[in-house]
Amino acid sequence: MSALAGSGIVLASNSASRKAMLDAAGVVFAAQAADLDERALEAEMADAEPAEIAQALAAAKAAAVKADGIVLGSDSLVEVDGRRFDKPQSREQAAEHLRFFSGRVMTLHSAAALARDKQIIWVGSDFARLRVRDLSEAFIAAYLDAEWPAVSYCVGVFRIEGPGVQLFESIMGDQFTVLGMPLLQVLEALREEGVLPA
């Protein structure tokens, strides 16, 4: 365990990008995906703002996992022209999403929450704006040939650390938020809770 690692947490997710972020930051953690019907919770909050929904999902994930110590939940939500998008359920739906995103600005909301004994003790969030370039049918087909089914787990149908970067003309926002978690806020909250050294 490194000097920066602290006492460890439980990540309520099996997201490869969130695991990679915590690993790279030197945070010791175990991963245990939350057993949660995310779509049902989203449906209950249909009239809420996207940032509120992302925060509520992150908190619900954190509270759903029983563990000794701190549980970290995180969630991301994509909004384009007032429409919210979830992870694509099929390659065909992924192509439909990409066609809709083409030439538009995507707002990516990422939220995180900490829980202790299933009680939420902290919630944070951030957003990024990603301008999608005009995508040709040929590009969409070739992109999904290369990236499907890996991007079926990704809201927005992209992995920014991979070929997904080719979708965009410009990105405004924190790189960690784009990767799916407001990491700097999370690290500060973990320091405040004594999980990481100050």
DRENZA-708696 format. One record per residue: x, y, z of N, C-alpha, C in turn. Coordinates in steps of 0.02 Angstrom, whole numbers, padded with zeros to 5 digits, always signed. Layout:
REM DRENZA-708696
XYZXYZXYZ/...
END
This chain:
REM DRENZA-708696
+00043-00059+00000+00000+00000+00000+00044+00062+00000/+00031+00108-00046+00073+00168-00050+00056+00216+00007/+00100+00263+00018+00089+00312+00071+00028+00356+00058/+00008+00360-00006-00050+00402-00023-00115+00363-00021/-00112+00299-00009-00170+00256-00022-00225+00262+00031/-00208+00279+00092-00259+00281+00143-00282+00211+00162/-00341+00206+00191-00365+00142+00217-00410+00104+00169/-00424+00133+00111-00464+00097+00062-00538+00112+00066/-00571+00102+00010-00643+00114+00004-00672+00057-00038/-00738+00057-00044-00773+00012-00089-00803+00054-00145/-00786+00038-00207-00814+00070-00265-00876+00031-00286/-00934+00064-00286-00997+00030-00302-01007+00026-00377/-00957-00002-00412-00959-00003-00485-00906-00052-00510/-00917-00078-00570-00865-00116-00605-00839-00078-00666/-00851-00013-00668-00830+00028-00724-00754+00027-00730/-00729+00008-00788-00657+00005-00800-00625+00074-00793/-00659+00126-00819-00628+00193-00817-00626+00220-00745/-00677+00206-00705-00676+00230-00635-00624+00192-00595/-00617+00127-00607-00564+00089-00574-00496+00117-00593/-00486+00131-00657-00422+00156-00681-00405+00224-00649/-00455+00267-00642-00443+00332-00611-00420+00325-00538/-00454+00282-00500-00435+00273-00430-00367+00240-00425/-00354+00191-00468-00288+00158-00469-00233+00209-00481/-00243+00250-00533-00192+00298-00553-00180+00350-00497/-00233+00365-00459-00227+00414-00405-00197+00384-00342/-00184+00319-00342-00154+00287-00284-00203+00271-00229/-00267+00265-00245-00318+00250-00195-00329+00174-00193/-00324+00146-00134-00338+00075-00125-00414+00065-00120/-00440+00019-00159-00512+00008-00158-00528-00064-00178/-00588-00085-00160-00618-00147-00185-00678-00126-00226/-00696-00165-00276-00753-00149-00319-00810-00198-00306/-00869-00172-00296-00929-00213-00287-00988-00175-00318/-01010-00198-00376-01063-00163-00411-01127-00162-00370/-01160-00105-00371-01224-00097-00335-01279-00134-00372/-01323-00167-00335-01381-00200-00363-01438-00149-00362/-01448-00116-00419-01493-00058-00421-01526-00054-00489/-01591-00041-00490-01628-00030-00552-01622+00044-00570/-01569+00061-00607-01557+00131-00623-01613+00162-00665/-01638+00123-00713-01690+00150-00757-01754+00166-00719/-01771+00125-00668-01830+00139-00629-01822+00204-00590/-01764+00215-00561-01751+00276-00524-01754+00336-00571/-01725+00329-00631-01728+00383-00680-01800+00399-00698/-01841+00347-00707-01911+00357-00725-01948+00396-00671/-01933+00381-00607-01964+00416-00552-01946+00490-00551/-01887+00506-00579-01862+00575-00578-01866+00607-00648/-01913+00585-00687-01916+00606-00757-01916+00681-00767/-01944+00719-00720-01949+00791-00728-01890+00829-00696/-01843+00793-00666-01787+00825-00632-01733+00845-00683/-01689+00889-00661-01633+00910-00703-01583+00853-00709/-01548+00848-00765-01499+00793-00774-01448+00788-00718/-01423+00845-00694-01373+00844-00640-01402+00813-00577/-01466+00828-00563-01499+00800-00504-01506+00725-00511/-01522+00702-00571-01530+00630-00582-01464+00594-00573/-01410+00623-00601-01344+00592-00594-01325+00588-00520/-01338+00641-00483-01322+00641-00411-01363+00589-00374/-01428+00585-00390-01471+00536-00357-01449+00465-00371/-01429+00451-00433-01406+00384-00451-01340+00367-00416/-01295+00416-00413-01231+00404-00378-01244+00389-00305/-01289+00428-00273-01305+00417-00203-01339+00350-00192/-01385+00332-00237-01419+00267-00230-01371+00209-00235/-01322+00215-00280-01272+00162-00287-01230+00157-00223/-01208+00214-00197-01168+00213-00137-01205+00183-00078/-01270+00199-00072-01310+00175-00016-01331+00102-00024/-01326+00076-00085-01349+00008-00098-01299-00046-00078/-01236-00026-00067-01183-00075-00052-01168-00076+00023/-01172-00135+00052-01156-00142+00124-01081-00156+00129/-01047-00116+00168-00975-00124+00176-00952-00092+00240/-00895-00114+00264-00863-00081+00321-00825-00022+00293/-00841+00037+00317-00805+00096+00293-00845+00134+00241/-00808+00167+00196-00837+00213+00147-00853+00178+00082/-00912+00192+00054-00931+00167-00012-00937+00227-00059/-00907+00220-00118-00909+00272-00169-00954+00251-00226/-01006+00290-00238-01050+00279-00295-01039+00334-00346/-01046+00318-00410-01037+00368-00462-01083+00353-00521/-01102+00405-00556-01145+00396-00614-01134+00453-00663/-01146+00438-00726-01141+00489-00779-01204+00488-00821/-01221+00547-00846-01282+00554-00886-01267+00602-00943/-01290+00585-01003-01279+00627-01062-01344+00661-01082/-01338+00725-01099-01396+00764-01122-01376+00798-01187/-01418+00791-01238-01406+00825-01302-01472+00856-01324/-01472+00922-01334-01532+00959-01355-01592+00943-01311/-01581+00941-01245-01636+00930-01199-01658+00858-01191/-01626+00812-01225-01645+00741-01222-01591+00702-01184/-01611+00661-01136-01564+00621-01097-01552+00554-01132/-01491+00530-01126-01472+00467-01158-01441+00420-01106/-01461+00357-01109-01431+00304-01069-01383+00264-01111/-01353+00213-01082-01310+00168-01119-01351+00134-01174/-01322+00126-01233-01360+00094-01288-01373+00021-01273/-01433-00002-01290-01452-00071-01277-01434-00119-01334/-01416-00091-01391-01398-00131-01449-01352-00090-01494/-01319-00124-01540-01277-00088-01588-01319-00040-01630/-01379-00062-01648-01423-00020-01688-01441+00044-01649/-01455+00036-01585-01471+00096-01545-01410+00140-01537/-01351+00110-01531-01289+00150-01527-01281+00192-01589/-01295+00163-01648-01290+00200-01710-01341+00257-01712/-01402+00244-01687-01453+00297-01683-01430+00354-01639/-01400+00338-01582-01376+00389-01536-01322+00432-01571/-01276+00399-01604-01221+00435-01637-01248+00481-01692/-01299+00457-01729-01329+00500-01781-01360+00562-01749/-01393+00553-01692-01424+00610-01658-01371+00658-01631/-01315+00631-01605-01262+00672-01577-01226+00713-01630/-01225+00688-01692-01185+00717-01745-01198+00792-01753/-01145+00832-01749-01151+00904-01759-01181+00942-01701/-01192+00909-01644-01224+00940-01587-01176+00943-01527/-01196+00980-01475-01157+00984-01414-01186+00936-01362/-01144+00893-01336-01162+00845-01285-01142+00874-01217/-01189+00873-01170-01172+00891-01101-01169+00827-01060/-01111+00816-01031-01100+00755-00992-01098+00774-00918/-01146+00748-00880-01150+00760-00808-01121+00699-00773/-01072+00710-00729-01043+00657-00689-01051+00674-00616/-01073+00626-00577-01084+00637-00505-01053+00581-00465/-01040+00595-00402-01013+00545-00356-01043+00557-00287/-01045+00504-00248-01071+00508-00180-01033+00460-00134/-01027+00479-00072-00997+00436-00021-01050+00416+00030/-01048+00353+00050-01094+00329+00102-01055+00292+00156/-01080+00297+00216-01054+00257+00272-01114+00225+00306/-01112+00160+00315-01169+00124+00344-01233+00138+00306/-01227+00142+00239-01284+00153+00194-01315+00222+00201/-01282+00267+00236-01305+00336+00243-01260+00382+00202/-01291+00425+00160-01252+00469+00117-01220+00524+00160/-01155+00532+00152-01118+00583+00190-01090+00639+00146/-01091+00628+00079-01064+00679+00034-01089+00665-00037/-01104+00717-00074-01122+00712-00145-01088+00769-00183/-01060+00754-00240-01030+00805-00282-01044+00791-00355/-01037+00842-00397-01048+00832-00469-01013+00885-00510/-01007+00872-00573-00976+00919-00620-01005+00903-00689/-00991+00947-00738-01014+00932-00805-00961+00955-00855/-00965+00927-00914-00921+00946-00970-00964+00953-01032/-00941+00996-01077-00976+01004-01141-00930+00979-01197/-00956+00934-01237-00918+00903-01290-00953+00916-01357/-00918+00950-01402-00947+00965-01467-00932+00907-01514/-00985+00874-01537-00978+00817-01582-00972+00843-01653/-00923+00818-01690-00915+00839-01759-00969+00805-01802/-00975+00825-01864-01022+00792-01910-00997+00722-01925/-01037+00673-01909-01017+00603-01917-01049+00572-01978/-01009+00545-02022-01036+00512-02082-01060+00442-02064/-01103+00414-02106-01126+00345-02096-01067+00297-02099/-01020+00311-02144-00961+00267-02150-00920+00268-02085/-00913+00328-02057-00875+00332-01994-00911+00294-01938/-00977+00305-01932-01016+00272-01879-01009+00196-01885/-01014+00170-01945-01009+00097-01955-00939+00073-01936/-00887+00107-01959-00819+00086-01944-00804+00092-01870/-00830+00146-01840-00819+00158-01768-00850+00101-01727/-00912+00083-01743-00945+00030-01705-00914-00039-01720/-00888-00048-01781-00851-00110-01796-00793-00117-01747/-00760-00062-01733-00701-00063-01689-00718-00063-01615/-00772-00028-01596-00785-00014-01525-00844-00052-01495/-00885-00083-01536-00941-00122-01508-00916-00193-01493/-00932-00223-01435-00980-00200-01384-00950-00160-01326/-00885-00143-01330-00854-00107-01273-00893-00045-01254/-00918-00006-01304-00954+00056-01288-01027+00045-01268/-01048-00018-01266-01116-00031-01241-01121-00015-01166/-01063-00012-01133-01062+00004-01061-01052+00079-01050/-01051+00119-01103-01033+00189-01098-01091+00235-01118/-01112+00276-01071-01161+00327-01088-01127+00375-01136/-01161+00393-01190-01130+00435-01241-01096+00395-01296/-01092+00329-01289-01066+00283-01340-00992+00299-01356/-00954+00316-01305-00883+00329-01319-00840+00315-01258/-00778+00297-01273-00725+00293-01223-00674+00346-01243/-00672+00400-01205-00630+00457-01224-00556+00438-01225/-00538+00387-01186-00468+00365-01184-00451+00320-01242/-00499+00307-01286-00489+00265-01345-00512+00300-01408/-00535+00261-01458-00558+00291-01521-00616+00339-01514/-00651+00339-01457-00706+00385-01447-00686+00458-01452/-00622+00473-01442-00599+00542-01448-00611+00569-01519/-00616+00523-01568-00627+00544-01637-00697+00572-01650/-00742+00566-01602-00809+00592-01610-00812+00669-01605/-00761+00699-01575-00768+00767-01551-00725+00818-01587/-00753+00879-01593-00716+00937-01617-00682+00972-01560/-00716+00977-01503-00688+01012-01446-00721+00986-01382/-00684+00994-01327-00708+00973-01261-00694+01028-01211/-00744+01048-01174-00736+01097-01121-00756+01065-01055/-00707+01055-01011-00722+01024-00947-00664+00983-00922/-00671+00961-00861-00620+00922-00827-00614+00852-00858/-00552+00830-00868-00542+00765-00900-00572+00707-00860/-00570+00712-00794-00597+00658-00753-00673+00656-00757/-00704+00714-00762-00776+00716-00771-00795+00682-00836/-00756+00695-00889-00769+00663-00954-00760+00587-00949/-00712+00565-00908-00701+00493-00898-00755+00461-00855/-00796+00502-00821-00853+00473-00786-00857+00483-00711/-00812+00525-00683-00816+00538-00611-00779+00603-00594/-00809+00646-00553-00774+00708-00533-00720+00692-00482/-00664+00666-00506-00614+00636-00462-00584+00685-00412/-00569+00746-00433-00538+00793-00386-00583+00807-00327/-00648+00813-00340-00696+00822-00285-00697+00761-00240/-00696+00701-00270-00697+00639-00232-00636+00635-00186/-00578+00650-00213-00516+00646-00173-00519+00695-00114/-00544+00755-00126-00551+00804-00072-00599+00779-00018/-00655+00750-00039-00703+00723+00009-00673+00665+00049/-00634+00623+00016-00601+00567+00052-00550+00593+00102/-00515+00648+00085-00469+00678+00134-00508+00705+00194/-00564+00738+00180-00604+00767+00234-00631+00713+00280/-00644+00653+00252-00670+00598+00293-00614+00558+00325/-00551+00578+00314-00495+00543+00345-00475+00479+00312/-00504+00465+00252-00487+00404+00216-00420+00411+00181/-00406+00472+00157-00341+00488+00128-00306+00538+00172/-00241+00536+00174-00204+00585+00215-00209+00655+00185/-00216+00704+00228-00219+00773+00206-00150+00802+00192/
END
